[in-house]
């Protein structure tokens, strides 16, 4: 497993996550006519793809039940155009970051981090990675705090596309991927099942399929083979996400980590995220 790719993803992810899980983002989408959190989430994240049908969002987001996506898409495009949501994304993110980071938003730290992250993002692979490519095709913002945000958006969507490829290569369908993830103890099964809208019978059927492959034991925990497959998927994802950091180089990558760590720590210990967000991120008070 390549520790650099995983460490940089984990470190930078909170800077991107505000795109969907802060009140400002929800309010911006509601002003456009989107109804509820999930319609806003699917619209904001899928907007770089254009006014695609629900099936394309199911394919590129992977682990959400098609029924859940169909409740939001194409209704989101009927409320507002993808271009409207694309304008709302940086505007709401900028408001969030100004609120949370305060005067730090104008610091040399962010300016320097933005340029380093941009260099990495420009090297992010896009072939075979539709969400990564769609975000890479967008115009870059000019303000450093948004350059840093856009860079991480490209990097994490390129990584997400690679993760889906690894899941497919590992023979894990969307519900099975969630079951094996929950079995690893990272999240509770009920939380991940309900947030992605899989029914209990569908979850049980996926669990049975995994047991039949000797990936889960009768108690629902991972077998040695299950642990090995899960580790393989994560390792393949990390390997496929390493090129941007190789391009940036170890010294610059380490410097970017040093620059970004105080920023993401502030975000994750602040009131950046809306209450009861489905990712379990720190909640607003």
N, C-alpha and C positions, 0 to 999 in steps of 0.2 A: 504494500500500500504506500502510495506517495504521500508523505505527511505534509509537504508544502502545499499541494493543491487543496487538500482538505482543510488545512489550517487557515489558508487565506479565504476560502469560502465561508467557513464558520466565523471568521473575524469580520468580514465585510458584509455578511448577510443582513445584520440589523439596519445598516444604512440603506439597503434596498427595501426591506420589509415594510417600512413606513408607507410605501407606495399604496398598499392595500389595507393596512390594519390600523390606520390612524383616523381620528374623527374628521380631519380636514378632507381626506380622500373621499370618505363616505358622503360628506356634505356636498362636495363638488359634483359627485355623480348624481346625487339626488336633485341637485339644481338642474342637471341635464335631463332629468326624467327617469333615471334608473330607480328601480324599486327594491330596496333591501340590500343587505351586505353582499350576498352572493351574486346578484346581477352586477353590482358595481365591481366586484372582484373579477369576474369573467370578462367584463367589458374592458377594464383597465389593462388587464394582462394580455388579452387577445387583440386589442386594438392595433398593434403593429402589423398583424396579419391582414388587416382590412375587414370588410363585412363578410367574413367567412360563415358558412353554415355551422350548426351545432356539431356536426360530425367531425369537422376539422379541429374544433376545440377539444372534443373527446380524444382525438388522436394525439394532439400535442400536449394536452395536460395529463392524459393517461389514466390516473387512478380515480377520477370522479365518475360516478355512475352516469351513463348517458342521459338518464331521466333528469338528473340534477342540472346538467348542462342545458338540456332542452327547455327547462323552466326559465333560463336566463337569456339564451341565444336562440332565435334572432330578436327577441323582444328588446334587448339592449340596443340593437342597431335601429330598431323602430323608434326608440326614444331619442336617440342622438346618433350621429355618425361616428365611425372610428376616429376621424380627424378631431371631433369634439373631445373625445376621451383622451386623445393624445395631447391635446392642448391642456386638458385638466390635470394630467399626470405631473408634469414639472411644476405647474403653478401650485398645486396642493402640496407637493413634496417640499417646495421652497418655503411655504408657510410653516409646515411642520418643523423643518430644520431650523428656521429662524426662531421658532418658539422654544425648541428644545436646546439648541446649541448657543443661542444668544449671540454675543459679540464674537464668539469663536468662529462664526460663519465667515468672518472677514479675515481670518488669520492666515499667516504664511503657511501654517501646518496644512490647512485645507488646500491651498493653492499648490503646494508641493505634492501632496498626496494625489490630487486630481491629475497632475501630469504623469505621475508614475502609473496610476491605475489606467489612464488612457492608453499608455504604451502597451500595457498588458492586454487591455480589451481589444486593441487593434490587431493583436495576434491571436485572438480567440478563434478557433476553427468554426466555420459556418457550413461547410459541405455536409449535407445530411442532417443539419440541425436547424429546423425551420424557425423555431422561436428565437434562437440565437441570431440567425441571419436576419429575421424581420427587424429585430432591435438594432442590429448593426447597420441596417439600411437607413435608419432615421438620422436626421440632422443632429449634430452634436450641440448641446447647449453652450453658452459662452461663459456663464458664471461658474467659478471653480467648484462651489458646493454641488452644483448640478452636473458638472462634468464628472465628478467623483461618483455621483449617483448613477448617471447613465453608463459609466464604465462598468460598475458592478452589475447593473441590469444585464448588459451584454454578457459578462462573464458568467453570471449565474444561470442565465437561460441557455447558453451554450453548454454549460455543465448539465443542466436538467435534461436537455436533449440527449446528451451522452448517457445519462442515467437510464433513460427509457430504452436506449439501444441495448444497454447491459441487461436490463430486465427481460427484454425480448430474447436476447441470446441465452439467458438463463432459464427460459421457458416459463416465466411468471406472468400470468395475465394480470390485469389491473387489480382485481379483488385479491388474488393470491399474493401480489406484492405487498398489499396492506396487511394481510394476515401474517405473513412472515416477518414484516417489520414490527408489528405489535408483539409477536411471539418473542422477539429479541429483547423485549422489556423496555423499549425506548418510549412508548406511549401506551395508554390503555386501549384495549381492543374496542370498547364501546365508544370512546371518543373518536378514534380514527374512522370507525365504521359509520357512525352517524354523521360526522362532518362531511363525508364523501357520499352519503345517502345510499349505502348498500343495505339491503334488508337482512334480517337475521337468517332467513333460509339461504340467501345467496352467500352470506359469510360462512355458514355451516357447510355448504357445498364446496366452497373454496378450501376450507379446512380439511374436508375429507379428501379432496384431490391431493393436497400436500401430504397428508398421512399416507395415501396410497403410493406416493413417490418416496416415502421414508424420509421426508423432510421435517415432519412433525411427529412427536410421539403421542400416545393416547391422552396425555395430560395437556396437550396443546403447546408444549414447549419445543424448542428446536432440538432435533437430533444432531449428532456430529455432522451428518451430511447436510442438514439444514444450516448449521453454523458455517460450514464450508461454502455453501452456495451464497449465503448472504455476504460473507467476506469477499467472495469472488466478484459479486456485483459491485460492491463498494470499491474494491481495488481497481476494477476495470473503469469505473466512473472516474476515479482519481487519476488513473493513467491517461485517460482521454481528455482530462482537464489540465494537464501539466504544461502544455506548450506555451501558454501565455507567460507563465512564471519562468520557464526556461529562457524565453525571449527577453524578459525584463532582467533576468540574472539574479543570483542569490543575494548579492549585496543590496541591490535596489529593492528586491522583494522584502528583505528583512527590514529595510528602512521604511518601506510603505507600511509594513505591519506595525512598526513603532509609531508612525504618524497616526495611523487609523485607530489604534487600540483605545486611546482616551475618548475618541469621538463615539465609537460604538458602545463603550462602557457607559458614557453619558446617556446615550439613547436607550439602552436596555435597563438603566436604573432610573429613568425618568417616567413621565406620564405620556409617553409618545403613542402608546398603543391603546386602542379602544377596548373597553371591558368585554370579556367573554369572546375575544377573538379566537378563531378556530385553531391557531397555531400554538396557543398557550404562551404567547409572548407577554411580557410584563404589562400590567393593566393600568389604565388611567384611574386616578382617584377623584 
